């Protein structure tokens, strides 16, 4: 997509009646250097045009910023320069049609104030940043995977995202493309909720279950932009409430929001009139159309939402509602098997809407997306696992192409996010059958031929989650991840800009879900519970651990019938009451735990084959600089 705001053809010089201080690009910019023996000048000779910032040799520069240092042989020194800007105006189009401002302008008066803040706090800002970078890369995971699963988080620092003057977070789908922090796109983006949970908590409170919540329980999927819901986005936002609860230190967020969340859940249940666990009627979704019939994609998300609703209701002591949601989910686990064709899950189209767009008998990338979400928030298996594994293998068999060139030569509709020589997972295929010609009349049909990384990340994450006992799916999930990484090699494209509908597309932040999957990591902050089952090199594994109130490193090692774990906190604190770990073929019977050289009483239990649960007598708080060691034997 090429986004164009406005084109004006005129033979008259443009004029503006808007005051300078109200214009979008009004603000200040500063270059600074700290310390002694510094010089800062901003001079201009009369013969130097204002718009020139550099001159050829022998001509004066517009300005100068310098610091004198003496460096002796064998020594080195570092000089820190600060580049700061301050653009307080943020005019937003409809439905706002006003200046929404920027939150940072409530903290700083101009760019000089920003530079001064950085100068005063440079050491702590640098050290915290350096510590985080070192923690992230101090891992046994492949360096390329660490690069790629984190790179998309940079989208938060682009003009896709804003913090308005009132501190509200707002995001386009891509740069200046498709407004409203769209539910059916942003719910894929796992990075925000895991790395900056306070942003997502505020989104749920202020937007999805605030200004965007209709009286009937529908979540308007673009906030104030219009009053429509999207089935996939609504399920995703309800699942997001569970994630945000789990990424909280206590249950106050959930207790405050629960009545509104329950209303939104009830709205979705009404879209399943016979309560068989499958959605009915028009099902608006992220491919910009209403699909009709029985659809595994949307109904799998609905089943995940029901299990999340059950879990949340139990925590809120709403047992009757929990039982109601659980019963529908149980029916749905059986009903959805009607959509299995012996190899994968599909859409049984509504004959009353033969002309409507949909995948029909196609092998669609998101066919069991609900299960991925269920893994992300620790809900377990939603329905027949063997059939889901078959569906994932069918995606690899029919949709993964090592070179999309020949495929796109034949199927030319759609945007070319992958070109000849690139590998990728195609959105939808129709094995051994022709596509209904009526589908090709819809402009949305082109989506099915594309490689869109956000969807690919979702499918890869699901494969990797299942990889704890399915090594071929672990390999396939990593291969898809590597294909995306190679497509965005810096020699070919911007490695920080995975494109869909415009630049820096938010859905691509689903890449963090692959990191979570390869670590086999889940947590529940209010309960002080961590689950950890690494998929790669489980005998020697190390990766970053991010909790509600702190972060650090978590490790696992196995040797000669024993297994050990360590949690080393680098920032903030990590609270822990229960640690659930995978032990593979080992059967440890004893546990020893120490924190700061003091013994921590704990006991072992076995919740299932290949799993051990370490429960501490009292909740353990590991603070910055401390390390909790656990030995199983």
N, C-alpha and C positions, 0 to 999 in steps of 0.2 A: 504494500500500500504506500502511496505517496500522499502525505497529508498537506493540504494547502489551506491556509486560513483565509486569505483574501488576495485578489489580484485587481489592481486598479490601472486602467489605461487612461491617460490624461495628457493634454498638451499645456496644462497650466501648472505652475509650481505649487506643490502641496502646501496647504496651510493647516494649522491646528488651533482651535480655540481652547483646547484643553490646557490648563496651567501646567507648566513644566513639572512641578512637584507631584502632579497627579498622573503623569504618563507612566506606562508599564515599565519603561526602561530607566526611569528616574532612580537615582541612588548614588552610591559612592563606592570607590575602589581604592584599596591601599596596598602599598608594598612597604614592608618594614624589615628592619634588622635590629637585633638587640645587642646590648653590651656597650663597652667603652670603645673609644677610638673609631667612631662611626661617622659617616657623612651621608646626608640625604639632601639632594637638591632637585628642584623641578624647574629648570630654566628653559627658555626658548629664545633663540635668536630670531630676529625679524624676518630673515630670509627662509626660515624653516616652516613649511606648511604645518598647520595644526594636526592634520590627520596622519602625519608621518611619525612613527615611533622608533624608527631605526634609520641610520644614515650610513653611507659608504665610508670606508676608511678616510680619515682626515677631516671628516665633517663632525660637528658636535652632536651628541645625543640630546634628546629632549630632556632627560633627567638622569640622575645618578644616585645609586644607593650602594654604599660601600662600607667595608669594615677592614681595618688594617690588622693583620696578624703576622707574627713572626714564627716561621716554621724552620726548625733546625734540622740538619741531616738526620735521617732515620726517624723523625717525628711525623705526626699527622695531626690535623686539627679539623674541627667541624664548625661551620658557620651556618646558623639557622636563619633563613629568610622566611617571612610570613607574607602570603598572598591572601588578602581578605576582600570580601565584597559585601555589600548591604543594599539590596533592592527591595524596599518595603512594600511596594505596590504589587497587587496580584489580582487584576481584574479578571473575573471568571464569567464565561458566557452563561446562557440560560441553563437551569432555572434561577441562578443567582443574579446575574446581570448587575453585579456590583463588585467593588473591590473587597475581596475576602482577606486581604492582608497576609502577612507571614508571621508565624509565631516568633521567629528569631528577632523580629523587629520590636517585640515587647521586651526583649532582653538587652538589646544593644541599640544605641542611638545612631551609629553610623559605622563605616568600615574601620575607622580608627579604633573605636571601642572594641570591635571584634579582634583586631590585631593586638590590642593591649591585653585582652583576656587570654589570648593564646600565649603571649609573651610571659604573662604572670604564671600560667599553668602549664607551660611547655613541657617541663620535666615529667609531670604526672601524666599528661596527655600522651606523651611519647612512650613512657614506660608501660602504661596500660595497653596501648596499641601494640607495642612490641611483644608484650607478654601474651596477648591474644593471638597474634600471628604465630609466635613460637608454639603456643599450645595447640593451635589448629594443625600445624604441620608436623608436630611431634607425634607421629602416627605411623602405624604399620601399614596403613592403607596406601595404595598407589598414589604417587604425587599428582598424576593427571586427574584422578578421581577427586582428590581434595580440591584441586584447582577448579574443576568444572562444577562440582556441586555447590561451591560457595560463590563462584563468579557472578551468578545472576542476582545475588543479594545486592549488588551494586545498583540495581534498578531503583532501590530506595533513595539513592543519592542523585537520581536524574530528574528531569522535569516531568516524568510520569507521576511523581508523588509530591504532595504538598503537606505542610502543616499550616493550616489556616491560623489567622491571628488568635482565634479562640482555642487553639491547640488541637482542633479536629484534624485527623489524618484523612486525606482524600487522594484517590489514585485514578488516573485514566487506565484503560486497558494497555495501551502503549502510548508513546509520546504524543500528546494532544489528540488522541484517537479514542473515541467511545467513552463517555463520561460515567461518573457515578460510583466508582469503586465496585464495579459490576460483580454481583454475587457469583454468577455462573463462570466467571473467569478467575476471580481472586481466591475462590475456595481451593483451587489447585495449589496455590502458592504457599507451601509449607514453611518457607524460610522465615517469614515475618512472625508467625505464631511461636516458633521455636527459639528464635534469636532475640526478638523484641516483643515478648508476650504482652507488655503493657499497651502496645499499639493495637493489637487485635482485641484485647479486652475492651478498650475504649470504643473500637469499631462496633463490637456487639452491643455495648450499652447505649452508645450515642446514636448509632445509625441503624443497624439491622433490626434491633429490638427497641428502637427509639423512633426517630423521625420517619423511618422507612416501613414501620410495621402498621399495616392496615387494621381496622377494627375487626375484620374477619380472620386475622392471623396471617394474612399473606405478607411476605417480605417483598417490598417493591425493589426489584433487582438492580435498579440504578438510583437508589435513594430518592431524592426529590424530583428526578427527571421525569418519571412517569409512574403510574400506579399499577404496573404489571409485575407478576411474579414469574420466576423460572423454576421448574420442578427440581432440576439438578442443583441450581444455586441455593434454593431454599433448604434442601436436604444438607448441602455442604455447610451452610451457615449454622444449622442446628448442630451438626457434628462439630463445627468449630467451637461452639459453646463448651462442649465436653473437653476439647483440647485446651481451651483457655482456662477452664477450671483446673485441669490437670497441671497446667503451667502456672498455677497460682500457689502462694504460700499457705493459704487457708481457704475456707469455703464461702467467704463473704460475697465474692463475685457471683457465684452460682445462686446463693440464697436471694440475693437482690433481684436477679434476672429471671428466676424460675417461672413465676406466673406468666410472664410474656412468652418465654420459650415454650411453655406448655400450650399456649394459644396457637403458636406457629406449628407445633406438632399436630394439634387437632385439625388445623387447616389441611395438612397433608393427608391425614387419615380420611378426611372427607373426600379426598380425591381418589380414594379406594372404596367406593360405595359398598361393595360386597365383602370388604375386609378379608380378601383372599391373599393379601400381601403383594398384589400387582396393581400398579397405577392404571387408571382408565381415563378415557377422554383425551382431549388435546394435551400434549406434553411439551410445553415450551422449554427449550434447552439451549445450550451454548453454541449450537450450530445454527442459530438465528432463525429457527422455524418451529412450528408446532408439528410434532410427530404424533401419529395415531396408532392405536393398537396396544399390544402387550410387548414391552420393550425391556430387554434385560439391562441395558445401560441405566435407564432412569429407575427401574424397579430395584436394581441392586443397591443403588444409593438410598432408595426408600427403606430397604431392609436394614441397611447400616444405620440410617436415622432412627428406625424403630428400636434397634438394640441400644443405641446411644440414649434414646429417650427412656428406655427401661433402666439403664444404669443410672442416669441422672435422677429419675424418679425415686429409685431406691435410696439414693444418698439424701434426697429431700424428704424421706419418710412418706412418700406418696405411693404406698404399696398397691393400691387398687389400680392406679394409672399405670404403674410399672407392669402389673400382671396383664392389663389390657394390651399394652404395646408388645409385650413378650408373646402373647397368644397370636397376634397378627403376624409377627415375625416368624413364628413357628409355621403358620400356614403358608407364608410366603416362601419359606425355605423349600417347601414341597411344590408350590405353584410355579415357581420360577423354572423348575426342571422341565416344564412343558415347552420351554423356549430353547431347550438343548437338542441339537439335531444329530447327536451322536459324536460330534467333534467339537462344536463350539456353541455359544449362546447367540440368539438372533432376535429379530423383531417379527412377531406375527402381526401383519398389518390389518387395519380395520377396513373391511371391504366397502364400508360406507364412505371411505376417503381414499379411493384408489389413486387419485391424482396427487395426493400429498407426498411431500418429500420424506424420506426415511431410508434406513439401510435394508429393510426387509430381510432376505436370507443372507445378507452380507456378513462378513467376518470383521466386526468393528472394533477399533482399538480400545474403546472404553466399555466394552460389553460387560465386564465384571468390576467396574470401577468401585462399586460399593465395598468390595472386599479390601481394596487398597486402603480406603479410608478406615475400615474396621481395624486393619493392622496398625495404621498410624496412631490410633487411639486405644489400642489394646482390647478390642471387643471379641477377638477370637473368630472362628469360622462362621460365616453366615449361612452357607448351604453347601451341599455336596462338594467336598474338596477335590475328589478325583476328577469330577467333571470340570471344575475350574482349572485344574492343572492341564487338562486336555485343551481347554480354551486358550490358555496361554501358549501352549505349544503350537496350536493352530495359528495364532497370531505370528509366531516366528516362521512357520511353514509358508503361510500365504501372504503375509504383509511385509516381512523384512526383506529388503533388497540390497545386496552389496553395492550395486551401482544403479541409481534411479534413472540414469540416462535413457536406456532402452524403454523402461516403463513409461517415462514421460513423453517420449517420442510417440508412443501409441495412445496414451491418455493425456491429452494436452490441456484439458480444462483444469483450472486451478492455478494457484500461485506457486512459483518455483522457489521454495525455501531450501530445496536440495537440488543440485544440478548434476550433470553427467560427471561421474567419478565419485560422487558422494553416496554413502550408504544411509539408509534410513528405514523407519517403520511407517509404512503407508497407512493412512487413516482407515481405509476400508477396502476390502477386496471381496469379490464375488466368485469363489472357487467353482470352476466347472459349470458356470451358468452365465447367461447374458444379463446385463443390467436392464431393468424395465426402462424402456425409452421415455416413458412419462417422467421419470426422475430427472433425466438430463435436461428437461425444459426449465427446471428450477435453477436459479443462479447459485443456490447453496450446494448444488451437486459438485461443483468444483472442489469443495472442501475435501471430498473423499479421496482425491488423488494426491493430496499434499502430505508433506512431512512437517508437522508442527511440533516443536520440541516439547512444549508443555504436556501434550498428550503422550508423547514418547516417554517422558520422564515418569509419568504415572504408571504406564505399563511396565517399564523397567523396574520401578520400585516394587510392584506386585511380584514380578518374577524373582527378585532378589529376596523378598520376604519369605517366599516359599523355598528358597535355596538352602534352608537349614537341613533338609533331608532330600532335596531334589537338586543335585549338583549341576545337572544340565540346564535347569532354569536359572540358577545363579550365574552360570556362564553366559546364557542368552541375555539376561538383564544387564550384565556388565558390557556385553558386546554392543547392545543398543546404546548404552551410556557412552561407550567409546566412540561410536559412530557420530553421536552429537558433538562430542569433544573434537573429533577430527574435522567435522564440518566447520567448526568455529575456531580452527587453528588460525593464529594471528597472521599467517602468510596468506590466508584466503579471505577472512572476514574479521570483524571486530570481536574478539573473544569474550567481551563483556556485554554483547548485544545480541541476544537470541531473538530473532524477529518473528512476529506473527502479523497481527494487524497493527502495523507501525513498529517503531524501534523499542527496544528494551521492554519486551512484552511481559506483563506481570505473570501470566500463566507459567512461564519458564522457571519461576522460582519453585516449582514442583521439584526441581533438581535436588533441593535439600531433603526431600522425602526419600531419595535414593541413599543419601548419607545415613539417614535414620534407619533405613531398611538394612543396609550392609552391617550396621552396628547391632541390629536386632534390639533397638533401644526403645523403651517406653518408661514413663514415670507418672506418678500421681503425687503432686506436691502436697495437697492437704493431708493425705494419708502417709506421706513420707516413704513412698514405695518406688523402687527402681527395678526395672526388668532389663536384662542384658544378655544377649545371645548372639555374639558376632558370627557373621556368615563367612568371612574370609579369615584365614589363618587363626582359627580359634585357639590353637595351642600357644600362640604368642601374638596377642592383639593389644593395641593401644590406640586410643582416639580421644577426641575432645568430648567432654560431658557438659551439657548446658542444662541448668535447672532454673527454677523460678527466681532464685535469689543469688545465684552465683554460678561459676563455671571453673572447670579444671580438666583433669585427665583421668580416664578410667582405663584399667588394664586387666587382662586375663592371661594367665600362663598355666600350662599343664605339663606335668613331668612325672613319670614313674608312679602313676596311681594317685597323684595329688593334684590339686588345683588351687590357684591363688588369685586374689583380686586386690586392687588398690584403687582408692579414690584420692587424688591429690588436688586440693582446691587452690586455684591461683587468684581468684577474685570473688569477693562476697562470701557466701556460705552455702553449704549443701546439707539439708536435713534428711535423715534417713532412719526409718523404723524397720523397713523390710527390704532385703535385696533378693531378687529372684534371678537365678542364673541357670544356664544350660550346662550340663556336665557331660554331654555326649555319652560315651560308654563307661565313664567312671561312676563309681558308687561310693562317694565319700560318706563317712559316718561321724566325723568329728569336725568341729569348727573352732578356730581360735581367731580372735579379733583384737587389734590393738590400735589405739589412737594416742599420739604423742607419748608413746612408750607405756601407756596405761592399758591394762586389759579391759576389754569391753564385753560384758556378759552377753552371750547370744546362744540360740538353739537352732537346730536343723529340723526341717520337715521336707517331705517329698510330695509336692502337689500333683505330680504326674511323671510318667516315664521320661528320663533324661533331664529332669528339672529338680533343682534344690531351692529351698527358700530359707534364707537366713533371717531370723527375727531377733532383733535386739531387745533386751529386757527393758531398756529405756531408749527413747529417741536420741539418736546421735547427731550432733551438729559439728560438721567439719568446716572450720573457718580457713580463711586465706593463709597459706603457708603451712597448713596441717595436712597430714596424710593418714587415711584409714587403711589398715592392712587386714586382709582376711585370708586365712589359710584353711583349706579343706583337705582332710586326709582320711 
